[in-house]
Amino acid sequence: MLSNQEVAEELVKKFGDDVYDFEEPYGLLTLTTTREQILPMLNYLFHSEKFRINFLTDLTGIHYPDEPGREFAVVYHLHSLTQNFRVRIKVFLAEADLHIPTATELYNCANWMERETYDFFGIIFDGHPNLTRILNIEEMDYFPMRRQYPLEDATREDKIDALFGR
């Protein structure tokens, strides 16, 4: 069985300074890499006889509007079914350059996940075979999961603040 320490050490040996910010929230190995190294890292983890991390559980985006130069993250949740090991990989992107390579060549399921991430966050997956909206209408000219919209309608008068803990 693989340990977080073993995988982390192997990734540092292979990718050097391009892998950093190691954490283990709730025991899940979490790390950050660069846009340039995400595909080589995914390929390495997928094809390595030692790791065989061959299942993309989830791929999504996160918006951090208060972090200049790192406003968006693409998060990959990967699982080795044979080794019973999970890892989370993050790639941070600047709002001015929301491009990252597609993982559809390696994981067929990335197709829908990347489309959903594009649809809700506006992150562009270069090389994707059909990067179009998947849940929202094509005419939509904004990305609804970005944290740039108020959580509530301030003009509503039917809410009593005391009922909402305010």
Backbone as CSV, one residue per row, in Angstrom:
resi,resn,N_x,N_y,N_z,CA_x,CA_y,CA_z,C_x,C_y,C_z
1,MET,0.849,-1.182,0.000,0.000,0.000,0.000,0.897,1.248,0.000
2,LEU,0.517,2.221,-0.784,1.286,3.458,-0.904,1.050,4.371,0.295
3,SER,2.085,5.111,0.655,1.933,6.111,1.706,2.040,7.496,1.079
4,ASN,1.449,8.480,1.728,1.547,9.862,1.259,3.005,10.295,1.144
5,GLN,3.802,9.930,2.129,5.217,10.295,2.149,5.954,9.712,0.937
6,GLU,5.680,8.463,0.643,6.330,7.787,-0.476,6.003,8.460,-1.810
7,VAL,4.735,8.786,-2.018,4.314,9.438,-3.264,4.895,10.843,-3.348
8,ALA,4.842,11.582,-2.253,5.375,12.946,-2.233,6.867,12.953,-2.556
9,GLU,7.618,12.062,-1.949,9.063,12.000,-2.203,9.357,11.661,-3.661
10,GLU,8.604,10.743,-4.212,8.806,10.350,-5.614,8.485,11.512,-6.560
11,LEU,7.427,12.261,-6.267,7.067,13.403,-7.112,8.104,14.515,-7.021
12,VAL,8.642,14.752,-5.838,9.687,15.771,-5.683,10.935,15.335,-6.449
13,LYS,11.262,14.046,-6.376,12.424,13.542,-7.101,12.243,13.715,-8.618
14,LYS,11.035,13.461,-9.095,10.771,13.515,-10.541,10.556,14.949,-11.048
15,PHE,9.833,15.799,-10.274,9.426,17.114,-10.771,10.088,18.289,-10.051
16,GLY,10.850,18.015,-9.029,11.624,19.057,-8.356,10.791,20.205,-7.825
17,ASP,11.198,21.422,-8.155,10.522,22.628,-7.656,9.157,22.863,-8.277
18,ASP,8.782,22.066,-9.271,7.472,22.223,-9.908,6.357,21.526,-9.138
19,VAL,6.686,20.956,-7.995,5.682,20.366,-7.113,5.949,20.919,-5.709
20,TYR,4.908,21.475,-5.086,5.097,22.181,-3.815,3.770,22.266,-3.057
21,ASP,3.786,22.963,-1.933,2.598,23.140,-1.073,1.938,21.812,-0.705
22,PHE,2.737,20.893,-0.182,2.190,19.608,0.240,1.374,19.773,1.513
23,GLU,0.220,19.131,1.541,-0.657,19.098,2.716,-1.268,17.703,2.805
24,GLU,-1.890,17.426,3.947,-2.599,16.159,4.115,-3.907,16.365,4.867
25,PRO,-4.816,17.190,4.341,-6.087,17.357,5.053,-6.883,16.047,5.059
26,TYR,-7.283,15.647,6.241,-8.023,14.395,6.430,-7.295,13.201,5.817
27,GLY,-5.964,13.261,5.779,-5.169,12.153,5.271,-5.025,12.105,3.757
28,LEU,-5.605,13.056,3.039,-5.537,13.075,1.576,-4.329,13.879,1.119
29,LEU,-3.390,13.237,0.443,-2.220,13.939,-0.073,-2.683,15.001,-1.064
30,THR,-2.317,16.246,-0.782,-2.696,17.380,-1.619,-1.426,18.146,-1.951
31,LEU,-1.284,18.503,-3.221,-0.094,19.214,-3.661,-0.447,20.158,-4.792
32,THR,0.495,21.041,-5.095,0.318,22.009,-6.172,1.421,21.817,-7.187
33,THR,1.073,22.005,-8.451,2.056,21.976,-9.522,1.750,23.103,-10.495
34,THR,2.513,23.175,-11.558,2.354,24.246,-12.538,1.523,23.769,-13.728
35,ARG,1.037,24.721,-14.473,0.271,24.417,-15.685,1.129,23.613,-16.673
36,GLU,2.416,23.929,-16.724,3.311,23.243,-17.650,3.582,21.794,-17.246
37,GLN,3.484,21.498,-15.966,3.808,20.156,-15.480,2.595,19.278,-15.197
38,ILE,1.377,19.811,-15.316,0.216,18.995,-14.944,0.080,17.766,-15.839
39,LEU,0.202,17.915,-17.142,0.074,16.735,-18.008,1.213,15.738,-17.823
40,PRO,2.475,16.190,-17.773,3.530,15.212,-17.482,3.312,14.492,-16.140
41,MET,2.813,15.205,-15.136,2.583,14.585,-13.832,1.440,13.577,-13.904
42,LEU,0.351,13.954,-14.555,-0.776,13.026,-14.698,-0.349,11.783,-15.465
43,ASN,0.419,11.975,-16.540,0.923,10.841,-17.323,1.817,9.941,-16.487
44,TYR,2.699,10.556,-15.719,3.611,9.790,-14.874,2.836,8.956,-13.854
45,LEU,1.898,9.569,-13.172,1.121,8.854,-12.159,0.254,7.760,-12.782
46,PHE,-0.253,8.010,-13.974,-1.112,7.048,-14.669,-0.320,5.826,-15.127
47,HIS,0.827,6.050,-15.771,1.577,4.970,-16.401,2.596,4.294,-15.486
48,SER,2.885,4.876,-14.348,3.854,4.302,-13.422,3.341,2.980,-12.865
49,GLU,4.159,1.933,-12.985,3.790,0.630,-12.421,3.647,0.706,-10.901
50,LYS,4.398,1.600,-10.296,4.378,1.728,-8.842,3.075,2.371,-8.346
51,PHE,2.563,3.364,-9.085,1.403,4.127,-8.611,0.093,3.704,-9.277
52,ARG,0.072,3.565,-10.585,-1.138,3.195,-11.342,-2.352,4.023,-10.925
53,ILE,-2.160,5.331,-10.846,-3.265,6.231,-10.480,-4.032,6.515,-11.761
54,ASN,-4.995,5.641,-12.044,-5.624,5.601,-13.354,-7.097,6.017,-13.383
55,PHE,-7.580,6.609,-12.313,-8.986,7.008,-12.278,-9.102,8.471,-11.873
56,LEU,-9.663,9.276,-12.737,-9.931,10.678,-12.438,-11.301,10.746,-11.777
57,THR,-11.295,10.921,-10.467,-12.548,10.958,-9.715,-13.306,12.247,-9.978
58,ASP,-12.562,13.378,-9.993,-13.208,14.676,-10.172,-12.196,15.686,-10.681
59,LEU,-12.698,16.662,-11.380,-11.908,17.793,-11.846,-12.837,18.994,-11.745
60,THR,-12.373,20.045,-11.095,-13.224,21.219,-10.927,-12.379,22.473,-10.812
61,GLY,-13.043,23.594,-10.694,-12.363,24.871,-10.522,-12.752,25.512,-9.207
62,ILE,-11.941,26.463,-8.780,-12.219,27.267,-7.590,-11.812,28.691,-7.920
63,HIS,-12.584,29.645,-7.451,-12.271,31.060,-7.676,-11.830,31.683,-6.358
64,TYR,-10.629,32.255,-6.354,-10.079,32.963,-5.202,-9.872,34.427,-5.613
65,PRO,-10.903,35.250,-5.595,-10.783,36.616,-6.120,-9.815,37.503,-5.349
66,ASP,-9.488,37.161,-4.114,-8.615,38.000,-3.293,-7.154,37.565,-3.331
67,GLU,-6.785,36.708,-4.270,-5.399,36.247,-4.373,-4.828,36.640,-5.732
68,PRO,-4.242,37.827,-5.844,-3.713,38.305,-7.123,-2.695,37.348,-7.745
69,GLY,-2.895,37.062,-9.023,-2.016,36.153,-9.748,-2.345,34.687,-9.555
70,ARG,-3.217,34.377,-8.607,-3.665,33.005,-8.313,-5.175,33.003,-8.097
71,GLU,-5.882,33.713,-8.957,-7.326,33.875,-8.745,-8.128,32.596,-8.981
72,PHE,-7.601,31.690,-9.794,-8.337,30.460,-10.107,-7.457,29.247,-9.868
73,ALA,-8.107,28.163,-9.486,-7.412,26.882,-9.335,-8.191,25.822,-10.095
74,VAL,-7.465,24.929,-10.734,-8.057,23.716,-11.296,-7.604,22.595,-10.368
75,VAL,-8.563,21.810,-9.891,-8.276,20.777,-8.890,-8.618,19.405,-9.474
76,TYR,-7.634,18.510,-9.415,-7.777,17.143,-9.908,-7.801,16.197,-8.710
77,HIS,-8.814,15.349,-8.637,-8.872,14.291,-7.628,-8.638,12.980,-8.359
78,LEU,-7.568,12.282,-7.984,-7.165,11.059,-8.666,-7.164,9.882,-7.703
79,HIS,-7.364,8.682,-8.256,-7.471,7.488,-7.420,-6.799,6.314,-8.127
80,SER,-5.984,5.608,-7.395,-5.450,4.336,-7.879,-6.335,3.239,-7.315
81,LEU,-7.075,2.580,-8.184,-7.983,1.534,-7.734,-7.214,0.303,-7.249
82,THR,-6.068,0.022,-7.868,-5.307,-1.164,-7.476,-4.483,-0.932,-6.215
83,GLN,-4.046,0.304,-5.995,-3.237,0.624,-4.818,-4.078,1.218,-3.678
84,ASN,-5.351,1.488,-3.958,-6.249,2.110,-2.987,-5.623,3.387,-2.412
85,PHE,-5.244,4.279,-3.330,-4.573,5.516,-2.946,-5.201,6.681,-3.690
86,ARG,-5.380,7.799,-2.967,-5.955,9.004,-3.565,-4.989,10.169,-3.429
87,VAL,-5.074,11.091,-4.403,-4.246,12.291,-4.372,-5.037,13.441,-4.990
88,ARG,-4.809,14.632,-4.462,-5.432,15.854,-4.994,-4.310,16.743,-5.515
89,ILE,-4.445,17.197,-6.771,-3.443,18.066,-7.381,-4.110,19.376,-7.784
90,LYS,-3.471,20.492,-7.392,-4.001,21.811,-7.723,-3.059,22.529,-8.679
91,VAL,-3.651,23.291,-9.580,-2.895,24.171,-10.471,-3.548,25.544,-10.379
92,PHE,-2.773,26.557,-9.990,-3.309,27.909,-9.872,-3.068,28.693,-11.157
93,LEU,-4.055,29.508,-11.526,-3.990,30.303,-12.745,-4.331,31.756,-12.442
94,ALA,-3.720,32.647,-13.185,-4.048,34.072,-13.068,-5.296,34.358,-13.894
95,GLU,-6.108,35.274,-13.424,-7.344,35.613,-14.128,-7.064,36.098,-15.554
96,ALA,-5.920,36.706,-15.769,-5.562,37.224,-17.091,-5.182,36.111,-18.074
97,ASP,-4.943,34.893,-17.586,-4.512,33.784,-18.444,-5.109,32.479,-17.926
98,LEU,-6.346,32.232,-18.291,-7.078,31.073,-17.778,-6.977,29.862,-18.703
99,HIS,-5.780,29.573,-19.161,-5.558,28.431,-20.056,-4.799,27.333,-19.326
100,ILE,-5.218,26.096,-19.585,-4.548,24.920,-19.045,-4.759,23.788,-20.052
101,PRO,-3.799,22.883,-20.211,-3.984,21.802,-21.188,-5.067,20.819,-20.762
102,THR,-5.737,20.263,-21.746,-6.785,19.283,-21.468,-6.184,17.951,-21.039
103,ALA,-6.926,17.224,-20.230,-6.508,15.881,-19.800,-7.339,14.807,-20.501
104,THR,-8.072,15.187,-21.558,-8.967,14.234,-22.223,-8.233,13.117,-22.946
105,GLU,-6.971,13.345,-23.338,-6.203,12.290,-23.998,-5.909,11.142,-23.029
106,LEU,-5.788,11.474,-21.756,-5.456,10.479,-20.733,-6.706,9.913,-20.061
107,TYR,-7.639,10.774,-19.762,-8.881,10.387,-19.080,-10.068,10.816,-19.932
108,ASN,-10.809,9.867,-20.477,-11.988,10.204,-21.278,-13.015,10.987,-20.473
109,CYS,-13.135,10.671,-19.194,-14.127,11.335,-18.357,-13.807,12.814,-18.137
110,ALA,-12.571,13.225,-18.406,-12.213,14.635,-18.260,-13.004,15.498,-19.232
111,ASN,-13.491,14.920,-20.307,-14.245,15.667,-21.301,-15.398,16.441,-20.648
112,TRP,-16.249,15.753,-19.942,-17.415,16.396,-19.331,-17.000,17.281,-18.160
113,MET,-16.038,16.827,-17.377,-15.607,17.608,-16.217,-14.978,18.934,-16.644
114,GLU,-14.183,18.911,-17.692,-13.571,20.144,-18.182,-14.619,21.067,-18.786
115,ARG,-15.589,20.508,-19.470,-16.676,21.338,-20.019,-17.459,22.012,-18.896
116,GLU,-17.728,21.272,-17.831,-18.449,21.850,-16.694,-17.627,22.952,-16.027
117,THR,-16.321,22.720,-15.879,-15.443,23.723,-15.275,-15.365,24.967,-16.146
118,TYR,-15.308,24.785,-17.447,-15.353,25.930,-18.366,-16.686,26.661,-18.230
119,ASP,-17.765,25.901,-18.215,-19.117,26.456,-18.160,-19.333,27.328,-16.925
120,PHE,-18.830,26.904,-15.782,-19.088,27.616,-14.533,-18.002,28.602,-14.121
121,PHE,-16.759,28.380,-14.563,-15.660,29.249,-14.137,-14.970,29.995,-15.282
122,GLY,-15.159,29.544,-16.518,-14.518,30.195,-17.656,-13.077,29.776,-17.875
123,ILE,-12.653,28.681,-17.275,-11.289,28.184,-17.460,-11.238,27.450,-18.803
124,ILE,-10.238,27.772,-19.616,-10.133,27.237,-20.969,-9.143,26.076,-20.981
125,PHE,-9.613,24.925,-21.430,-8.786,23.724,-21.515,-8.298,23.580,-22.950
126,ASP,-7.061,23.987,-23.165,-6.474,23.968,-24.508,-6.387,22.543,-25.030
127,GLY,-6.856,22.346,-26.270,-6.823,21.039,-26.905,-8.060,20.198,-26.649
128,HIS,-9.010,20.728,-25.888,-10.238,19.975,-25.617,-11.008,19.768,-26.919
129,PRO,-11.554,18.574,-27.156,-12.216,18.301,-28.437,-13.540,19.054,-28.656
130,ASN,-14.186,19.527,-27.590,-15.476,20.193,-27.753,-15.761,21.079,-26.537
131,LEU,-14.968,22.109,-26.346,-15.109,22.947,-25.152,-16.267,23.923,-25.339
132,THR,-17.466,23.428,-25.053,-18.678,24.242,-25.121,-19.418,24.091,-23.801
133,ARG,-20.354,24.972,-23.568,-21.148,24.883,-22.333,-21.869,23.545,-22.286
134,ILE,-22.027,23.043,-21.075,-22.625,21.714,-20.927,-23.937,21.770,-20.149
135,LEU,-24.073,22.729,-19.224,-25.292,22.837,-18.423,-26.017,24.169,-18.621
136,ASN,-25.290,25.220,-18.908,-25.895,26.533,-19.113,-26.109,26.782,-20.600
137,ILE,-26.917,27.775,-20.919,-27.202,28.068,-22.320,-25.993,28.730,-22.977
138,GLU,-25.803,28.485,-24.249,-24.661,29.028,-24.988,-24.628,30.549,-24.964
139,GLU,-25.795,31.192,-24.922,-25.870,32.651,-24.973,-25.427,33.311,-23.675
140,MET,-25.235,32.537,-22.630,-24.833,33.090,-21.339,-23.462,33.738,-21.490
141,ASP,-23.344,34.988,-21.065,-22.086,35.720,-21.265,-21.313,35.921,-19.963
142,TYR,-21.566,35.093,-18.976,-20.833,35.149,-17.709,-20.684,33.728,-17.173
143,PHE,-19.900,33.606,-16.106,-19.612,32.303,-15.520,-20.119,32.318,-14.078
144,PRO,-21.214,31.624,-13.801,-21.953,31.802,-12.544,-21.253,31.385,-11.256
145,MET,-20.221,30.562,-11.298,-19.577,30.145,-10.053,-18.432,31.061,-9.629
146,ARG,-18.178,32.082,-10.398,-17.158,33.044,-9.979,-17.704,33.852,-8.806
147,ARG,-16.840,34.157,-7.874,-17.260,34.876,-6.668,-17.243,36.379,-6.912
148,GLN,-18.007,36.805,-7.890,-18.082,38.223,-8.187,-19.519,38.726,-8.146
149,TYR,-20.393,37.876,-7.658,-21.807,38.229,-7.581,-22.247,38.158,-6.124
150,PRO,-23.147,39.045,-5.707,-23.628,38.990,-4.318,-24.369,37.679,-4.050
151,LEU,-24.235,37.180,-2.824,-24.895,35.932,-2.464,-26.398,36.102,-2.297
152,GLU,-26.822,37.318,-1.997,-28.239,37.575,-1.794,-28.678,38.793,-2.586
153,ASP,-29.953,38.858,-2.834,-30.545,40.016,-3.487,-30.849,41.049,-2.410
154,ALA,-30.090,42.137,-2.404,-30.237,43.163,-1.358,-31.551,43.914,-1.460
155,THR,-32.249,43.770,-2.557,-33.515,44.508,-2.729,-34.718,43.748,-2.183
156,ARG,-34.520,42.509,-1.764,-35.664,41.735,-1.235,-36.153,42.330,0.066
157,GLU,-37.457,42.384,0.204,-38.071,42.923,1.410,-38.819,41.860,2.201
158,ASP,-38.861,40.642,1.704,-39.621,39.577,2.354,-38.793,38.763,3.345
159,LYS,-37.575,39.176,3.611,-36.724,38.457,4.546,-36.639,39.217,5.863
160,ILE,-36.750,38.482,6.939,-36.600,39.071,8.264,-35.226,38.649,8.768
161,ASP,-34.351,39.620,8.975,-32.974,39.316,9.346,-32.871,38.412,10.572
162,ALA,-33.762,38.579,11.542,-33.702,37.784,12.769,-33.856,36.295,12.476
163,LEU,-34.577,35.948,11.429,-34.792,34.547,11.076,-33.548,33.936,10.425
164,PHE,-32.636,34.754,9.988,-31.433,34.279,9.333,-30.181,34.514,10.193
165,GLY,-30.368,34.707,11.474,-29.246,34.847,12.390,-28.501,36.140,12.278
166,ARG,-29.184,37.194,11.809,-28.507,38.492,11.677,-29.131,39.488,12.622
